[in-house]
């Protein structure tokens, strides 16, 4: 739990000695301090000398390593320059070919004739690149030069003229393909050669026939007699026809290494200057630490940290640290897509305690309140004292904003416990405001302001209350909080009650089973049906004790009816998904049957499809164990959830219940008829009992009976009845009660 405690300072007056600080004194001979100043630094404090030696060694090693790798670095940088220049050159040619030439041809601007005498064309891209290369070399201050070349070029100055060009061209030709289906992954060719001014990197990158226009232009030009003559004169076979992506030309880039070396030397000099500067700063820092007692400095820093970030009276984080924790909470819950909250608490009428019992009593209340708050929060939450009698709780990672109300409820209960002050029991209440992230603010300042505003609304509404910043959320959360708290007490107070709804067996027209349905006789709201409170029980975890109570009560009631000879064979009890998926559910079921002295075959548990889909493999084992014990299992509301026929095949169930939503439209709605018929046919094929829910009129009854439904329940026969009324109902023959007529044949 992020509730941190510093060493308390009662009444904010604690000496520095209490923090482990030792104040300097002037004890000893008068000349002792002067003697210490005369002792050489290296004798009293070796740290600066050691640090200086280490930095000298490190600097020397760095220099030697850099000198050794400088040559490789220069070559590497030269290759990088060549790659960049060649890439830019090819990009310029592409733009020229695909856009500039098209624009000029379309506009008729700068047009000349091509080799065939056709107007509307512009000079060849290779010629363009030659002039661009010259201008680029001039502007780079001779850091590099490049030019286009090809053994197929008609321009003599752009042919292969030396050994490197011919060698590099052969390297590119070796990568060429006769009929490439797509672009070729060309590898650059380069080597270092000597020159008059020193070594130079010569680099060649393929300039393939990337554009269809290039291929067409060259293939149209190649058959010309004058071109064939030039080819023969150059010793190159005439008549070549190019395919797109084949090697057409190349870009040669030359980078003098002496120019790169000058740049690298400047970088190395900058690096060494940085190393020397860092070394000097480190030496100064080491000297400064040597002149100060490290232990005393650390103790002083720790004391200052506590004073700056923690409250002296309670030991809780103060507003500065609370702000940091709030910002950390916001970042964390944003990453995890959860919610966070600030709970702002102010003690009601705290001033009266100080005025009547003294400030010492008030300090005691604040310290005890801080301790109580620490016990109400989780490990991930932070409790802090904001100021005076105000506290802030940073709530981290909650599933929904309303969960903060549960923490506030615990706080209210704990804070209002009596304080024993000067032989007086004093009860202090609190007004609480809650602001949730991100609904009520996305930064620490906004959340704190809104939580403070919600707290003041609690004071305005009568104090000793909890208010959310959002009025809608406040009303819903408080209703939920109040209903959940009262539901906890409902079982002990006997407010929960089981109603029973009979199920009619169409085979012998008798009551084959009764379904137990829980009701809550609320002291304020009257009789509540499950849709008003079961979801609260699910969310709060109360569904498990409530479900066990319902099982035990239903079995005991069934035993009482059987002793009276009433014709009821079985009782059905709904089991929630959370209860059903408990690891010890099967054992608890057996224990309850044993306690009620009930036979397993008199019980049928009803589960929904939501209980099945969480872990089908585990559910299959649980159902098999229940079935082996003799308890029947029904799938309730079949077809309205994540229905899977695979469940019916795998699980040892005995009953399918047709949901009321499919019965309502019978016999007029063809879709309801089709679904109900399909469920009945499916159940019969799998040898399962089929029960229809919500039968409210005779037309529905007759249709379902003709369709082959085994049992029915609904208001046509009987609504859910209290135990006494259900007993009276069961004592009467079922045929006389519902005036059941045999259905007409299909």
C-alpha positions in Angstrom: 0.0 0.0 0.0 1.4 3.4 -1.0 0.6 4.9 2.4 4.0 6.1 3.5 5.0 7.2 7.0 7.7 9.6 7.8 9.0 10.1 11.3 6.3 12.2 13.1 7.2 15.6 14.4 4.8 16.5 17.2 3.5 20.0 16.9 5.9 20.6 14.1 8.7 21.2 16.6 11.4 18.5 16.4 15.1 19.1 16.7 17.4 18.3 13.9 19.1 15.7 16.1 16.0 13.6 15.9 16.6 13.3 12.1 20.0 11.8 12.6 21.7 15.2 12.0 24.9 16.1 13.9 25.5 19.8 14.3 29.2 21.0 14.0 30.8 22.1 17.3 33.9 24.2 18.1 35.3 21.8 20.7 39.0 20.9 20.7 42.2 23.0 20.6 41.8 26.4 19.0 44.3 25.6 16.3 42.9 22.2 15.3 40.7 23.5 12.5 43.6 25.5 11.0 45.8 22.4 11.2 43.3 20.5 9.1 43.3 23.2 6.5 47.1 22.9 6.1 47.0 19.2 5.5 47.4 18.5 1.7 44.2 17.5 0.0 45.6 14.2 -1.3 46.4 13.0 2.2 42.9 13.8 3.7 40.8 13.1 0.6 42.2 10.7 -2.0 38.9 10.7 -4.1 39.9 13.6 -6.4 43.3 12.1 -7.2 41.7 8.6 -7.9 39.1 10.2 -10.0 41.6 12.2 -12.0 43.7 9.1 -12.6 40.7 7.1 -13.8 39.6 9.9 -16.2 43.1 10.1 -17.6 43.2 6.4 -18.3 39.7 6.5 -19.8 40.6 9.5 -22.0 43.8 7.8 -23.3 41.9 4.6 -24.1 39.2 6.5 -25.9 41.7 8.4 -28.0 43.6 5.2 -29.0 40.4 3.4 -29.9 39.1 6.4 -31.9 42.4 6.6 -33.8 42.4 2.9 -34.6 38.9 3.0 -35.9 39.2 6.3 -37.7 40.1 4.7 -41.0 37.2 2.4 -41.0 35.0 5.3 -39.9 36.2 7.4 -42.9 35.5 4.6 -45.3 32.1 4.0 -43.8 31.2 7.6 -44.0 32.4 7.9 -47.6 30.2 5.0 -48.6 27.2 6.6 -46.8 27.9 9.9 -48.8 28.1 7.9 -52.0 24.8 6.1 -51.3 23.0 9.3 -50.5 24.4 11.1 -53.6 23.5 8.2 -55.9 20.1 7.9 -54.5 19.4 11.7 -55.0 20.7 11.4 -58.6 18.4 8.6 -59.4 15.5 10.4 -57.8 16.3 13.5 -60.0 16.4 11.4 -63.1 13.0 9.8 -62.2 11.4 13.2 -61.7 12.9 14.4 -64.9 11.7 11.4 -66.9 8.2 11.1 -65.5 7.2 14.7 -64.8 9.5 17.4 -66.3 9.7 15.8 -69.8 6.0 15.2 -69.8 5.3 18.7 -68.7 7.6 20.2 -71.3 6.3 18.0 -74.1 2.7 18.9 -73.2 3.5 22.7 -73.0 5.7 22.6 -76.1 8.4 24.4 -74.1 12.1 23.8 -74.8 11.2 21.0 -77.2 13.8 19.6 -79.7 13.7 16.7 -82.1 14.7 13.2 -81.2 16.8 10.9 -83.2 13.9 10.0 -85.5 13.2 13.7 -86.2 10.0 13.8 -84.2 9.3 17.1 -82.5 8.0 17.5 -79.0 10.9 15.8 -77.1 13.5 17.1 -74.6 17.2 16.1 -74.2 18.0 12.7 -72.8 17.9 12.3 -68.9 21.5 11.2 -68.9 22.5 14.6 -70.4 20.4 16.3 -67.8 22.2 14.3 -65.0 25.6 15.2 -66.4 24.9 18.9 -66.0 23.3 18.4 -62.6 26.3 16.4 -61.4 28.7 19.2 -62.4 26.7 21.8 -60.5 26.3 19.5 -57.5 30.1 18.9 -57.4 30.7 22.7 -57.4 28.2 23.3 -54.6 29.5 20.5 -52.4 33.0 22.1 -52.4 34.5 19.0 -54.0 33.3 16.6 -51.2 32.0 14.4 -54.0 31.4 14.2 -57.8 29.1 12.0 -59.8 28.1 11.4 -63.4 25.9 9.0 -65.4 27.5 6.4 -67.6 26.7 3.3 -69.6 28.5 1.2 -72.2 25.3 1.7 -74.3 25.5 5.5 -74.1 25.6 7.5 -77.4 27.5 10.3 -75.7 31.2 9.5 -75.7 31.9 11.3 -72.5 29.4 9.1 -70.7 30.8 5.7 -71.7 33.1 3.3 -69.8 36.5 4.9 -70.0 38.7 3.3 -67.3 39.4 0.0 -65.4 37.2 0.8 -62.5 34.2 1.6 -64.6 34.6 -1.5 -66.7 35.2 -3.6 -63.6 32.2 -2.1 -61.7 30.0 -2.4 -64.8 30.8 -6.1 -65.0 29.8 -6.4 -61.3 26.4 -4.9 -62.1 25.9 -6.9 -65.3 26.5 -10.1 -63.2 23.3 -9.1 -61.2 21.2 -8.5 -64.3 18.5 -10.8 -65.5 17.3 -11.7 -69.0 13.6 -11.0 -68.4 13.0 -9.7 -64.8 9.5 -9.9 -63.6 10.0 -7.0 -61.3 12.7 -4.7 -59.9 16.0 -6.3 -59.2 17.7 -6.0 -55.8 20.9 -4.4 -57.1 24.0 -4.4 -54.9 26.3 -1.4 -55.1 29.9 -1.9 -56.3 32.7 0.2 -54.9 36.4 0.2 -54.0 39.1 2.5 -52.7 41.7 3.6 -55.3 44.8 5.8 -55.0 44.7 9.3 -56.6 47.1 12.3 -56.9 45.4 14.0 -53.9 45.2 10.8 -51.8 42.8 7.8 -51.7 39.3 8.1 -53.3 36.2 6.0 -53.0 34.8 5.1 -56.3 31.2 3.9 -56.1 28.8 2.7 -58.7 25.0 2.1 -58.4 22.8 0.6 -61.1 20.5 2.9 -63.0 18.0 0.3 -64.5 15.2 0.9 -66.9 12.8 1.6 -64.2 10.3 3.6 -66.3 8.5 2.2 -69.4 9.2 5.5 -71.1 13.0 4.9 -70.9 12.6 1.4 -72.4 10.5 2.7 -75.2 12.8 5.6 -76.0 15.9 3.4 -76.2 14.2 0.6 -78.1 12.9 3.1 -80.7 16.4 4.6 -81.1 18.5 1.5 -81.2 17.5 0.4 -84.8 18.6 3.7 -86.3 21.6 3.3 -88.8 23.6 6.0 -87.1 23.2 4.3 -83.7 24.3 1.0 -85.1 27.4 2.6 -86.6 28.2 4.1 -83.2 27.8 0.7 -81.6 30.2 -1.0 -84.0 32.7 1.8 -83.6 32.6 1.3 -79.8 32.9 -2.4 -80.0 29.4 -3.0 -78.7 27.0 -5.3 -80.4 24.2 -3.2 -82.0 20.5 -3.8 -82.0 19.9 -4.5 -78.3 16.3 -4.4 -77.1 15.8 -3.6 -73.5 13.2 -5.0 -71.0 11.9 -2.9 -68.1 14.1 -3.3 -64.9 17.2 -4.4 -66.9 20.6 -2.7 -66.5 20.5 0.4 -68.7 23.0 2.7 -67.0 24.8 3.5 -63.8 25.6 6.4 -61.5 29.3 6.7 -60.6 30.1 8.7 -57.4 33.7 9.6 -56.4 34.4 10.7 -52.8 37.9 11.9 -51.9 38.8 10.4 -48.5 40.9 13.3 -47.5 37.8 15.5 -47.5 35.9 13.0 -45.3 39.0 12.6 -43.1 38.9 16.3 -42.4 35.3 16.1 -41.3 36.0 13.0 -39.2 39.0 14.7 -37.6 36.8 17.7 -36.6 34.3 15.3 -35.1 37.0 13.5 -33.2 38.3 16.8 -31.9 34.9 17.7 -30.7 34.5 14.3 -29.0 37.9 14.7 -27.2 37.0 18.2 -26.1 33.7 16.8 -24.6 35.6 14.0 -22.9 38.1 16.5 -21.4 35.2 18.8 -20.3 33.4 15.9 -18.7 36.6 14.8 -16.9 37.2 18.3 -15.5 33.6 18.6 -14.4 33.8 15.2 -12.8 37.1 16.2 -11.0 35.4 19.3 -9.7 32.4 17.3 -8.5 34.7 14.8 -6.8 36.6 17.6 -5.1 33.3 19.1 -3.9 32.1 15.8 -2.4 35.5 15.3 -0.8 35.2 18.5 1.1 31.9 17.6 2.6 31.1 14.8 4.9 29.0 12.3 2.8 27.1 10.8 5.6 26.1 14.1 7.0 25.0 15.3 3.6 22.9 12.3 3.0 21.2 12.5 6.4 20.5 16.2 5.8 19.1 15.5 2.3 16.9 12.8 3.7 15.6 15.1 6.4 14.8 17.8 3.9 13.1 15.2 1.6 10.8 14.2 4.4 10.0 17.8 5.4 9.3 18.7 1.8 7.1 15.8 0.8 5.6 14.4 4.0 3.3 15.8 6.6 5.2 16.2 9.9 2.2 15.4 12.2 0.7 12.3 10.5 3.6 11.0 8.4 1.4 11.0 5.3 2.3 12.4 1.9 1.6 16.1 1.7 0.0 18.0 -1.2 3.3 18.1 -3.2 3.7 14.3 -3.1 -0.1 13.8 -3.6 0.1 15.8 -6.8 2.9 13.5 -8.0 1.0 10.4 -7.0 -2.1 11.7 -8.8 -0.1 12.3 -12.0 1.4 8.8 -11.7 -2.1 7.3 -11.3 -3.3 9.1 -14.4 -0.5 7.7 -16.5 -1.0 4.2 -15.2 -4.7 4.0 -15.6 -4.5 5.5 -19.0 -2.2 2.7 -20.1 -4.4 0.1 -18.5 -7.7 1.6 -19.8 -9.2 1.5 -16.3 -10.4 4.3 -14.0 -8.9 6.3 -11.1 -10.4 8.6 -8.6 -9.6 11.3 -6.0 -11.5 11.1 -2.7 -11.4 14.5 -0.9 -12.3 14.2 2.8 -12.9 17.0 5.3 -13.7 16.4 9.0 -16.9 18.1 10.0 -16.8 20.7 12.9 -13.1 19.9 13.6 -12.7 23.5 14.8 -14.9 22.7 17.8 -12.5 20.0 19.0 -9.6 22.4 18.9 -11.6 25.1 20.6 -13.1 22.9 23.3 -10.4 20.3 24.0 -7.3 22.0 22.8 -5.0 21.6 19.9 -3.3 18.5 21.4 -6.6 16.7 21.2 -7.1 17.9 17.6 -3.6 16.6 16.7 -4.6 13.2 18.2 -7.8 13.1 16.1 -5.8 13.9 13.0 -3.2 11.2 13.7 -5.8 8.5 14.5 -7.8 9.5 11.4 -4.7 9.1 9.2 -4.2 5.6 10.6 -7.8 4.6 10.0 -7.7 5.9 6.5 -4.7 3.8 5.8 -6.6 0.6 6.8 -9.5 1.4 4.4 -7.5 1.5 1.1 -5.7 -1.0 -1.1 -2.0 -1.5 -1.6 -2.1 0.5 -4.8 -3.8 3.6 -3.3 -2.3 6.6 -1.6 -3.6 8.4 1.5 -2.3 12.0 2.1 -3.0 15.0 4.3 -3.8 17.9 2.1 -4.0 20.6 4.7 -5.5 21.2 8.2 -8.3 18.6 8.6 -8.5 17.7 4.9 -7.3 14.4 3.5 -7.0 13.1 -0.1 -7.0 9.5 -1.2 -5.6 8.7 -4.6 -7.6 5.6 -5.8 -5.7 3.7 -8.5 -7.1 1.2 -11.1 -10.8 0.6 -10.4 -13.1 -1.2 -12.8 -15.7 1.5 -12.8 -16.2 5.0 -11.3 -18.9 3.8 -8.9 -16.3 1.5 -7.2 -14.9 4.5 -5.5 -18.1 4.8 -3.6 -17.4 1.4 -1.9 -14.1 2.7 -0.7 -15.8 5.9 0.5 -18.3 3.8 2.4 -15.5 2.0 4.3 -13.9 5.4 5.0 -17.1 6.8 6.4 -17.6 3.8 8.7 -14.1 3.9 10.0 -13.8 7.7 10.4 -17.0 8.0 12.5 -15.8 5.5 15.1 -15.5 7.3 18.5 -12.3 8.9 19.7 -11.3 8.8 23.3 -10.1 12.3 24.2 -9.6 13.6 27.7 -12.0 11.1 29.2 -14.5 12.0 26.5 -15.8 9.9 23.6 -15.9 12.2 20.6 -17.5 11.2 17.3 -16.2 13.0 14.2 -18.0 12.8 10.9 -16.7 13.6 7.5 -17.9 15.1 4.3 -16.5 13.3 1.2 -16.3 14.4 -2.4 -15.2 12.1 -5.3 -13.9 13.0 -8.7 -13.1 10.3 -11.2 -10.6 10.1 -14.0 -11.1 10.6 -16.9 -14.8 11.6 -16.5 -14.2 14.5 -14.2 -10.8 15.6 -15.3 -7.7 14.5 -17.1 -5.0 16.2 -15.0 -4.2 16.4 -11.3 -5.3 20.0 -10.8 -8.7 19.5 -12.4 -9.4 16.3 -10.5 -8.4 17.9 -7.1 -10.5 20.9 -7.8 -13.6 18.9 -8.8 -13.2 16.5 -5.8 -13.0 19.6 -3.5 -16.2 20.9 -5.1 -18.0 17.6 -4.6 -16.9 17.6 -0.9 -18.4 21.1 -0.4 -21.6 19.8 -2.0 -21.6 17.1 0.7 -21.3 19.8 3.4 -24.1 21.9 1.8 -26.4 18.8 1.8 -26.0 18.3 5.5 -22.5 16.9 6.0 -21.5 13.3 6.8 -22.3 12.4 3.2 -20.5 11.3 0.0 -21.0 13.2 -3.3 -19.7 12.5 -6.7 -18.7 15.5 -8.9 -21.2 14.3 -11.5 -24.8 14.6 -10.2 -26.1 11.7 -12.3 -23.3 9.4 -11.2 -23.8 10.6 -7.6 -27.4 9.6 -7.5 -26.8 6.2 -9.1 -23.7 5.4 -7.0 -25.4 6.4 -3.8 -28.5 4.4 -4.6 -26.3 1.4 -5.4 -24.2 1.9 -2.3 -27.3 2.2 -0.1 -29.0 -0.8 -1.6 -25.9 -3.0 -1.4 -25.4 -2.1 2.2 -29.0 -3.0 3.0 -28.8 -6.2 1.0 -25.9 -7.3 3.2 -28.3 -7.2 6.2 -31.4 -8.6 4.4 -30.6 -12.3 4.9 -29.9 -11.9 8.7 -33.0 -9.8 9.1 -35.2 -12.3 7.3 -36.2 -9.8 4.5 -35.4 -12.3 1.7 -38.2 -14.8 0.9 -38.6 -17.5 -1.7 -41.7 -17.6 -4.0 -42.6 -20.7 -5.8 -44.0 -21.1 -9.3 -45.4 -24.5 -10.3 -44.5 -26.3 -13.5 -47.3 -28.4 -15.2 -46.4 -31.8 -16.5 -48.5 -32.4 -19.7 -48.2 -36.2 -19.3 -50.2 -36.5 -16.1 -51.5 -33.0 -15.7 -49.9 -32.7 -12.2 -47.4 -30.4 -10.7 -44.1 -32.0 -11.4 -41.8 -29.3 -10.1 -41.8 -25.8 -8.5 -39.3 -23.2 -9.3 -38.0 -21.2 -6.3 -37.7 -17.5 -7.0 -36.2 -15.0 -4.5 -38.0 -11.9 -3.4 -36.9 -9.1 -1.1 -39.4 -7.5 1.2 -37.7 -4.2 1.5 -38.7 -2.1 4.5 -39.0 1.0 2.4 -39.7 -0.1 -1.2 -41.9 -3.1 -0.6 -41.6 -6.4 -2.4 -38.7 -6.3 -4.9 -38.2 -8.8 -7.7 -34.7 -10.1 -8.6 -34.2 -7.6 -11.4 -34.0 -4.9 -8.8 -31.2 -6.4 -6.6 -29.6 -9.5 -8.1 -27.2 -7.5 -10.2 -26.1 -5.7 -7.0 -25.5 -9.1 -5.4 -23.4 -10.2 -8.4 -21.2 -7.1 -8.4 -20.7 -7.0 -4.6 -20.1 -10.8 -4.2 -23.2 -11.2 -2.1 -24.7 -13.6 -4.8 -22.8 -16.5 -3.3 -24.3 -16.4 0.3 -27.6 -15.4 -1.2 -27.5 -18.4 -3.6 -26.6 -20.8 -0.8 -29.4 -19.5 1.3 -31.9 -20.0 -1.5 -30.7 -23.6 -2.1 -31.0 -24.5 1.6 -34.4 -22.7 2.1 -35.9 -24.4 -1.0 -34.8 -27.9 0.0 -36.1 -27.4 3.5 -39.5 -26.1 2.2 -39.7 -29.1 -0.1 -39.1 -31.5 2.8 -41.9 -29.8 4.8 -44.3 -30.2 1.8 -43.4 -33.8 1.3 -44.0 -34.6 5.0 -47.5 -33.2 4.5 -48.1 -35.4 1.5 -48.3 -32.7 -1.1 -47.9 -33.9 -4.7 -44.6 -32.0 -5.6 -41.8 -34.1 -6.8 -38.9 -31.7 -7.4 -37.8 -28.1 -6.7 -35.8 -26.0 -9.2 -33.3 -23.3 -8.0 -31.5 -20.8 -10.1 -27.7 -20.7 -9.6 -25.7 -17.7 -10.8 -22.7 -17.9 -13.0 -20.4 -16.7 -10.3 -21.7 -19.2 -7.8 -21.6 -22.1 -10.3 -18.0 -21.3 -11.3 -16.7 -21.4 -7.7 -14.0 -24.1 -7.2 -15.9 -25.7 -4.3 -19.4 -25.4 -5.7 -20.0 -29.2 -6.1 -18.9 -29.8 -2.5 -21.1 -27.0 -1.1 -24.0 -28.4 -3.1 -23.5 -31.9 -1.5 -23.1 -30.3 2.0 -26.4 -28.4 1.6 -28.3 -31.5 0.5 -26.9 -33.4 3.5 -27.8 -30.6 5.9 -31.4 -30.4 4.5 -31.6 -34.2 4.5 -32.8 -34.1 1.0 -32.4 -36.7 -1.8 -30.4 -35.4 -4.7 -33.1 -36.3 -7.3 -35.5 -33.9 -5.7 -33.3 -30.9 -6.8 -32.9 -29.4 -10.2 -30.5 -26.5 -10.6 -31.0 -24.0 -13.4 -28.0 -22.3 -15.0 -27.8 -19.8 -17.8 -25.6 -20.0 -20.9 -23.3 -17.3 -19.4 -22.2 -19.7 -16.8 -21.1 -22.1 -19.5 -19.1 -19.9 -21.9 -16.4 -18.8 -19.4 -14.6 -22.2 -19.3 -16.5 -24.9 -21.1 -14.0 -27.6 -20.2 -14.2 -26.9 -16.5 -18.0 -26.6 -16.6 -18.2 -30.0 -18.3 -16.4 -31.5 -15.4 -18.6 -29.7 -12.8 -21.8 -30.8 -14.6 -20.6 -34.4 -14.8 -19.9 -34.4 -11.1 -23.3 -32.9 -10.3 -25.1 -35.4 -12.6 -23.2 -38.3 -11.0 -24.5 -37.2 -7.6 -28.1 -37.4 -8.9 -29.0 -33.7 -9.2 -30.7 -32.6 -12.4 -29.4 -29.7 -14.5 -31.5 -27.3 -16.7 -30.3 -24.7 -19.2 -32.4 -21.6 -18.5 -33.4 -19.1 -21.2 -32.0 -21.3 -23.9 -31.4 -19.5 -27.2 -31.1 -15.9 -25.9 -27.4 -16.0 -25.0 -24.3 -17.6 -26.6 -26.2 -20.7 -27.7 -24.0 -23.6 -28.8 -25.3 -27.0 -29.9 -21.9 -28.3 -28.8 -22.9 -27.6 -25.2 -25.9 -29.9 -25.5 -23.8 -32.6 -26.9 -21.0 -32.4 -24.3 -22.9 -31.6 -21.1 -25.0 -34.0 -19.0 -28.0 -31.8 -18.8 -31.6 -33.0 -18.4 -33.8 -30.0 -19.3 -34.1 -27.2 -21.8 -36.2 -24.2 -20.9 -37.7 -22.2 -23.8 -37.4 -18.5 -22.9 -40.5 -16.4 -22.5 -39.4 -14.1 -25.4 -40.0 -17.0 -27.8 -43.4 -17.9 -26.3 -44.9 -14.4 -26.3 -45.6 -14.4 -30.0 -47.2 -17.9 -30.2 -49.3 -18.8 -32.1 -49.4 -15.7 -34.3 -45.7 -15.0 -34.9 -44.2 -17.4 -37.3 -40.6 -16.8 -36.1 -41.6 -17.6 -32.5 -43.4 -20.7 -33.6 -40.4 -21.8 -35.7 -37.9 -21.3 -32.9 -40.0 -23.0 -30.3 -40.7 -26.0 -32.6 -36.9 -26.3 -33.3 -36.0 -26.3 -29.6 -38.7 -28.9 -28.9 -37.6 -31.1 -31.7 -33.9 -30.7 -30.7 -34.7 -31.6 -27.1 -36.7 -34.6 -28.1 -33.9 -35.8 -30.3 -31.4 -35.5 -27.5 -33.8 -37.1 -25.0 -34.1 -33.9 -22.9 -37.1 -32.6 -21.1 -38.4 -29.3 -22.6 -40.1 -26.7 -20.5 -41.8 -23.6 -21.8 -41.7 -20.4 -19.7 -44.2 -17.5 -19.6 -47.3 -19.3 -20.9 -50.1 -16.8 -20.4 -53.0 -17.9 -22.5 -54.7 -21.0 -23.7 -53.7 -20.6 -27.3 -50.0 -20.7 -26.3 -50.7 -23.7 -24.1 -52.5 -25.6 -26.8 -49.9 -24.9 -29.5 -47.0 -25.9 -27.3 -48.8 -29.1 -26.1 -49.4 -30.1 -29.7 -45.7 -29.4 -30.5 -44.7 -31.9 -27.9 -43.5 -29.7 -25.0 -43.2 -31.7 -21.8 -43.8 -29.0 -19.1 -45.1 -25.4 -18.9 -45.1 -22.6 -16.4 -46.6 -19.2 -16.5 -49.4 -16.9 -15.3 -52.0 -19.1 -17.1 -51.4 -21.7 -14.4 -50.0 -19.8 -11.4 -47.8 -16.8 -10.8 -44.9 -17.1 -8.3 -46.5 -17.6 -4.9 -45.3 -17.2 -1.3 -44.8 -20.6 0.5 -48.1 -20.5 2.3 -50.1 -19.7 -0.9 -48.1 -22.2 -2.9 -49.0 -24.9 -0.3 -52.7 -24.1 -0.6 -52.4 -24.3 -4.4 -50.6 -27.6 -4.3 -53.3 -29.2 -2.1 -55.9 -28.7 -4.8 -55.9 -31.1 -7.8 -54.1 -29.4 -10.6 -56.8 -30.4 -13.2 -59.4 -28.5 -11.2 -57.1 -25.5 -10.6 -56.2 -24.7 -14.2 -59.2 -26.4 -15.9 -56.8 -28.1 -18.3 -58.3 -29.5 -21.5 -56.6 -32.2 -23.5 -55.1 -30.6 -26.6 -56.5 -31.4 -30.0 -54.4 -33.7 -32.1 -52.0 -32.2 -34.5 
